[in-house]
Amino acid sequence: MSPAWLEVHRGDAPLIVSFPHTGVDLPADLEGAYVSPWLARKDADWWIDRLYDFAADLGATTVRTKISRSVIDVNRDPSGASLYPGQATTELCPVTTFDGEALYRGAGPDEAEIARRRSAYFEPYHAALQDELDRLRATHGKVVLYEAHSIRSVIPRLFEGKLPNFNLGTNSGASCDPALTSAAETACDGGPFSLITDGRFKGGWTTRRYGRPDTGVHALQMELACRGYMDEPSDPPAPENWPPAYSATRAAAMRATLTQVLKACLAFAKA
């Protein structure tokens, strides 16, 4: 049985949608260590699991952690190596927010505590992903692993200017067949949104770890700018304005395009 914080919904189609950053739960024994619960939840991929709630209707499997990325980021290299050397980023167990604010009242987790969190949360999450990949690979020649993410449109510490609506990451083409990349790009081009492939976000550790086209596993990451599905404030985030409520009206066009993206992933896997 999966632990209570880990949600796995099985489908039979050759598609897995992973939600590594939608969790906002803070374990009771850690909550007091943070400067504030709001700060510890600030960088979540807000409402992304709701935005993609149509995935199950397409037969996709979904894997989601309820644990906040501030506890442990299951999309970071467990060795601690930076995914983007020379650029600002956050760690396996982050000690700052995306904006550089200190998360902890004290020094943050030591090596023993990081190892404990890896065992408690990181390893079970990836064991679940691997189990689902193995299950689907047993009946399908190809499987697509789709990493669903979002981020605020403007974060000067991480990138210049305003982020495009769709940010597709394929580890510079290494994590999936070019035909899948092309199909996803074409699906995005059908909507009223800007797109870049392998720009600031080339795919996290999950995309890079599991994307092995020669074995039939094709992985890609989709980082969405939040303004595409919520009324993102122009002022810096604060407890009174962040996160905004999910906007079904604003999200409608993006959901329509994302539906075509996932359908394109399925068509590629079934071809």
N, C-alpha and C positions, 0 to 999 in steps of 0.2 A: 504493500500500500504506500502511496505517496504521503509525505508529511503534509500537514494542514496548510502550510504556506505555499505548497507547490501544486499548481493546477495543470492537469493534463487532460485534454479532451481529444479522444481518438476519432479520426476519420479514416477512410479507406483510400482516398485519393493520394497521388504521389506528391503531396505538398505539406510541409510543416511551416507554420507561422509561429515564430518565437517572440515572446514579449519579455525581455530581460529587465526593462526599466520602468514598468508601469506600477510596480509595488510601492506602497507608502507605509507599510507596517514597520514599526520600530520595536524590537524585542524589549520587554519590560526591564530587563537587567541592563539595557544600554541606553534607554531613553534619557535618563538623567545625565548621561555623559555629554550630551550635545548642548550647544549654546541655546538652541530652541528646537522644538519639534518641527516648527515651520521651516526653519533653515535646513533641517535634515531631510525634508521632503521637497524642497524647492526645485531640485533638478530632475524630478521624475518626468517620465514621458507621459504627461497628463492626458488621460482619456483615450489613449491609443488603442487599448483593448476594446473600448466601446466603438471607436471609429471603424475597427475591423470586425465587428461582431457578425458580419455577414460571412466570414470565412468558413464557419462551420457548415453553412448551407451549401458551400461549394465542395464539401467533403474533406476539407483540410483538417489536419491535426493541429492543435494549438498547445503550446507549452508556455506557462507564465509563472513567474515568482511574485508573491505578494510582498516580499521583503524589499525595503527601500535600498536603492543603490548606494546610499550613504553608509549602510552597514557593510555591504560587500557588492562590488560591481561584477556580475557574472559575465560581463562582456569585455573584461580586461584580461591581459596575459597573467596567469597565476604566478609566473616567475617574477612579476613586478616590472618587466621590461616595458618601455614606452611603445605604444603603437604608432606614435607620431613623433619621432625624435626631433628635438629642436623646437617643437611647438607646445604651447600650453595644453595640458590635459589633466585628468584626474586619475588617481591611483586605484589599485585593486580594492583597497579600503580607503576611500577618499578622506583627506583631512581638510580640504577646502571645497567650497562650491565652485561652479563654473566661473563666478565673478571674483574668486580669490578670497572669499570670506572664510574665516576659520570656522570649522564645524564643531570642534570639541572645546570644552571648557579647559581641558588640560592638554597633554601632548598628543593624545590620540592613541590608537591601538599599537601595542608592541608586537614583536615577531610572534610570540606565543599566542596572543589574541588573534592576530591575522590567521595563523594556522588553524585555530579553533573555528573561526568563521568559514574558512575554506572547507573544512571537514563538514560543518553543519549545514552550509548553504550552497557553496559553489559546486562542490563535487556532486551532490544529489541532483542539482539542476542539469549538469552536463551528462550525468548518467541517464537521466530521463530523456534528454535529447538523443543520445546515442542509441538508447533502446528503441525509440520511435523511428529513427533512421534505419536501424537494423530490421525492424518489423516491416517497414514499407519497402525496403530494398529486396526483401525476400519475395515480394510479389510484383514489383515494378522494375523495369530496366533502369529507369532514371527517377531520381527524387530531387525536388527543389526545396531547399531550406531558405526561408524568407525571414529576414530579421527586421521586425517592425519597430521603428524609432521615431522620436520627434524631439525638437529642440526650439528654444526661442529664436526668433528671426534675427535678433541683433544681440551679440555677445562679444564686445570688442576684445576681451581677453583671449577669445578662442579663434575669431576670424574677423576679417575686415568687412565693413558694409553690411548689407542685408543678404541673408542666405536665400538662395533660390527655393521655390516651393518644394521641389523634388530633388533629393540628393541621393543618387544611386551609387552604391559602392560594390565593387567586384574585385577588390585587392588588385587594382590595375589590370584586370582581365584574367587573373590567375585562378579565381574561385569558381568560375562558371564558364560554360561554353559561350562564345561570342554570339551565337544565335539566341540564347536566352537574354543576354544584355540587349540585343537589338529589339527583341520582342517586347521587353519591358519599356524600353525607350519609346517605341512606337505607341504603346498603350498610353504612356504619359503625354505624348504629343497630341493625342486626341482630345485633351482637355485644355482649359484656359490657364495653365500653370507653367511656370518656368522650370527648367530641368538642367541638371549637370550630372555627368557621370565621372566618378573617381576624382572629384574636386577636393574640397576640404575634408570630406568624410569618405574614405575608401573602403570602409568595412571594419568592424571591430574584430576582437579575438575569435568570436564564434564563426564569423564569415571566413576568416583566414584559417581557422583550425579545421573546419569540416568541409570546406569547399574543395573537393577533389574530383574534378570532372572525369578523370581517367577511371575512377571507381564508380561513376554513376551518380555521385552526389554533387549537386550544383548549388552554390550558396551565393546569395546577394543580400545586401542591406539597403533598406530604404529609410533615409532620414528625412522627415518632413518638417518644414517650417511651421510652427504652431499657428500662424495667422491663417493658414488654409482651412482650419476647422474650429477655431475659437476666436473670440474678439480680443486679440492680443493687445494689451495696453501699450501706449507709446512711452509711458513713464517707466523708470526702473522698477523691477518687481519688489513688492512690499506685501506684508500680510493683508493689507486692505485691498489689494488689486490682483494678487496672484495666489492660486491660479484662477483665471476666469472660468465661469461655468461652461460646460460643453454646449456648443451652439449647433443644434440639429440643422438649422437653416443654413448657417455658414458651411457646415460640414457636407451638405448634400452633394455639391459638385465634386468635392474631393473624394467622397465615398464612391461616386459613380466612376471616377477615373481609377481609383484603387481596385474596384471590382474588375475592371478591364485588365489591370496589371496582374492580379492573381489568376484571372482566366488565361492570360497569356502564359503565365508560369505553368499552369496545368496543361495547356495545349502543347507546350514544349516538352514537358515530361512524358506526355502520352504519345508523342509523335514516334 
